[in-house]
Amino acid sequence: MTRMIRTTAIAALLGAGLGVPAVADTAEKLVTVVTSENPQTQLMAMVLTAQAVEQGTDTRILLCGPGGDLALIEAPEAATAPQAPRDASPQGMLQMLMANGVTVEVCAIYLPGLGADETVLIEGVGVAQPPAMAGAMLDVDARVWSF
């Protein structure tokens, strides 16, 4: 996030001085991290991630802590309840993103923390491997959004 703010600020300063519009670099990859238990925040994370996918960004989602509950077959009602204005739910949007090829994983310590295994997860959700996820987050072509 800091890199994006810095890039945008520099572009704005240069653009203002040269009479050229400021444009931030577009990331080729995105890692969306959801840890919030707030259903509105979870849904907005999915909405913004969907917009990134529509704009051609290679995307993956990491769900940790209360965010991991979105991936449960027996998810909390807040994760599945429709929200205004379009009657979408966080889990429904997550499943739509998965259907569009987005990789979704829970944190490696999420399931052990529940005392559960992968059988409690909706189909298609995996368990993140720390080396691979760290690599995705460190990729110079990636942005990390955290909700």
C-alpha positions, -999 to +999 in steps of 0.1 A: +000+000+000+028+024+009+045+017-025+012+026-043+007+058-023+043+068-029+041+060-067+008+079-069+022+109-050+053+111-072+033+108-104+009+136-092+039+159-084+055+152-117+022+155-136+014+188-119+048+202-129+046+190-165+010+195-172+006+157-177-022+138-160-010+116-131-014+078-135-003+051-111+013+020-124-011-008-129-002-040-111-001-072-130-008-094-100-030-089-068-031-107-035-062-098-015-059-106+022-091-108+042-089-109+080-119-088+089-150-104+105-171-075+093-194-087+065-195-053+048-157-052+047-156-087+035-181-080+007-163-048-004-130-068-005-147-092-029-162-064-050-129-046-054-111-078-061-137-086-088-131-052-104-093-060-105-101-093-122-123-075-147-093-052-155-071-082-163-052-086-130-040-121-121-055-125-086-054-147-056-071-144-022-058-153+012-083-157+040-071-156+076-087-155+110-124-144+108-118-139+071-112-176+068-148-183+079-159-172+043-144-205+031-164-227+054-191-250+041-210-240+073-201-204+072-215-179+097-248-164+085-231-130+081-209-145+054-239-158+034-265-132+040-273-109+011-264-073+015-277-041-002-276-027-027-273-058-050-282-086-025-247-101-028-230-120+001-193-122+008-192-159+003-213-157-029-189-132-044-160-154-033-175-183-051-181-162-082-144-151-082-134-188-078-155-197-108-136-170-128-103-186-120-092-168-088-071-189-065-085-188-029-066-202+001-070-201+038-039-193+060-019-224+069-027-220+105-065-214+101-077-250+100-054-263+128-067-233+149-102-246+143-092-282+150-105-291+115-092-303+082-099-293+045-132-312+045-148-282+062-139-259+033-161-251+002-149-269-029-120-253-046-105-235-015-070-246-006-046-242+022-018-216+015+017-228+017+038-201+034+067-201+010+045-198-020+022-172-005+052-151+007+066-153-028+033-141-043+032-112-019+068-102-025+065-104-063+076-071-077+046-071-101+021-076-073+000-054-051-013-066-017-047-054-005-056-061+031-091-059+045 
